[in-house]
């Protein structure tokens, strides 16, 4: 303690007992001040990643794996594991399903919502993983743009440009929602075409003709057919 603080404490607390008590309180207040400073700093040090950071980390990890092992792009089973571990945890399929079904979601029973979300998830995974090959995904670069301010703090849109060595640059917008466990993607817009809007249009026609249960049955059949084709292709003999 400085000489000034010692004198101040002595004058304010002439009795030894009160001097010890007063100075002890000063030390306590100082400790609280330090603790408060650390807590405020920790709020920023340990703050959860923002939407841009979530996407950037996911992209960096996926591209690093592909760079080290390009053959993974030709192996659907390994691609599925990669997606399950690094990509899908960052997607909110329930929110995605809700946006796709629109008004039909509100009318659906809880069990219909869950089954639809599960089947739709499987359809999307099989569709997009099936389009991945070494020739069209290797050596791609994704450049994320600065995050735009959104009036709703629970929602965000991150814009990116995908540079392809053998093709044109592709503009992509990732739309995210903030959940208890972080930021999750609920829609992807590629060159102005929204995944949500595209599927909503097609699914609405099926629901209009067959109802929601009819749509669910259609998705189940598509997934079953795709699984059968994949199994057949895997077991087919390789021609030399």
N, C-alpha and C positions, 0 to 999 in steps of 0.2 A: 504494500500500500504506500502511496506517495506521502511526503511530509505534510502536504496540505490536507489530504484526506485524514491523516492521523490527528492533526490538530482539530479539524472540524468534528471528528468523532469524539475527541476528548472533551471539547467544549459542550457538545450536545448531551453527553452522557457523563457527568462528573463522577458518579458512583461507579465503582468497578463492575458491579452486577449489571447496571443499565448499559455501561459501555460495551461489555461483552455481548449483551443481547442485541444492542443496536448494530454493532459491527457485524454480528452474525447475520442479522437481517439484510445488511448491505451485501454480504457475500451470497446470501440466498437469492436476492434480486439479481445479482450479477449472473449467477448460475442459470436462473430462469431466462434471462435475456440471451445468454449464449445458446441455451436449448431451443428457444424460440427461433433464433437465427438459423440453427441447424435444420429445424423442421421446415422452415420456409424454403431453405436451399434444397432440402430433400424433396420437396414438392416438385421441383423442376428436375432434379437429378433422376428421381425414380418415377416421373410422370409416364403414363402409358404412351406408347407410340401413336402419333397422329395418323390420319388416313394415308398421307403420302409416304410416311415412313413404313407403314405396314406393307404397302404395295412394293416399295423399293426393296425392302428386305426379302420379301417373297420372290421377287424377280431375280435378285442377285443370287439367291441360293439355288434356284432352279437352273439358271443359266450357267452357274459354276459347275453344277453336276453334269449338265449336258456337255460343257466344254471339256471336262475331264473324261467323260465316257459317252461319246457321240452315238455309240451303238444302242444306247437306251431308247433312242428315237424310233428304232425299228422293232422294239420289243413291247407289245401292248401290255403284257403282264407287269413288267417293270415300270412302265409309264403309269399304270394304274396305282402302283405303290407310291410312286413319286407324287402323283396328284393327291392321293389320300393323306400323305404326310405333310405336304408343304402348301398345296393350293386350296383344297376343299375346306380346311379349317377356317379359311378367311372368307368363305362365302356363306351367306345366310339364306339357305334354301327355303326355309319357311316364309321369309319375307318375299323372296323371289316368286314363290308359288302364289302368295297372296296377291302380288301385283299382277301376275299373269292371269289369274282367274277373275280379278276385279270384283264385280258385284256378285259373281257366283260363289266367291269365297265366303261372303257374309251369309249366304243361304246354306252352305255346306255344313254337314255334321262334323264334329271333331275327328271322328275316325276317317271320314272321307278326306278331310284336309291332310291328315297324316299320310294316308295311303297315296294320295295324289302327289304330295311332296316327295315321297320316297321314289315313286315310279318316274316322276319328272326328273329328279336328280339323276337317276340311273340312265335315263334317255340322254340327258345332256352330256354326261360323262362319256358314254359310249360314242355319241355322235362326234364330239370334239376330239377325243383321243384317237378316234378312227381316222381323223383327217391329218394327224401329226405324222410326218415322215422326216427322215434326215434331210431330204432335198429341200423341203420348204420351211424348216425351222432352224436348221443349224446356222450359226453365225449371224443371227438376228441381234439387233440392238434396240432396246427400249429406252426412250428418253422421256422422262416425266417432266411436266411443266410445273411452275410454281402453283401452289394451291390457291384457288379462288375463294374469296370470302363468301360465305353462305348465311342468309338471314336466319336459318334454322341451324343451331349449333349441333343438332343431332344428325344432320345430313351433310354430305360432302360430295363433290365431284372432282375427280382428278383426271386431267387430260394428259395423254401421252402420244408419242409418235414412234411407230415401229419401223425401223430401217431394215430393209431386206437387200442382201447383196444381189439377188437375181430378180428383184421386183420393185414396184413403186413403194414410196413411203405410205404407211397406213395410219390414219388418225383414229384414236380410240379414246372414249371417255368411260371411266369407271365410276359408277355411282355407289356410294357407301352409306350405311346407317351405323350409328353408334349404339352398341349394345353393352350390357354389363361386363362382357368379357372382351371389349374392344371394338374396333371398326371392322365391319363386314360388308363385302360386296353384295349388292342385290340386283344390279343390272349392269350390262356392258353394251356400249353403243359403238359400233364399228362403221366408220364412214357414214355416220348419220342413221344407221340402221340399229334400232334397239332390240336386244334379245327379248325383253319383256313384251314390247309392242308386237313384234313378229309372231311370237307364240300365242299371245292373247287373241290375235285375229284368227289364227288357225284353230285354236281350241274352242273359241266361241261358236264357230260353225258346227263343230262336232257336238258340243253341249246342246245347241239349239235343236239338232236332229235326234240325238241319242241320250241327252241328259248327262249329268256329271259322272254317273256310274258307267255310262257308255264310253266317256272319254278315258276314265281310269282303265276300263277293260282294253281299250285300244292301246294305251301306253304299255300295259302289261304284255299284250301280245307282241308289240314291237320289241320290247326288251327281251322277251323269250325267244323270238326269232333271231335277234342279233346274237344272243348268247349261243344259240344252236349253230349259227353260221361260224362264229368264232371257234367253237369247239371242233367243228368239222374241218376248218382250215388248219387248225393246230395239229390234227391227227392225220391230215392228208400226206401222202408220201412226197418227198422232195425229189423232183426230177433233175437228174444230172444233165 
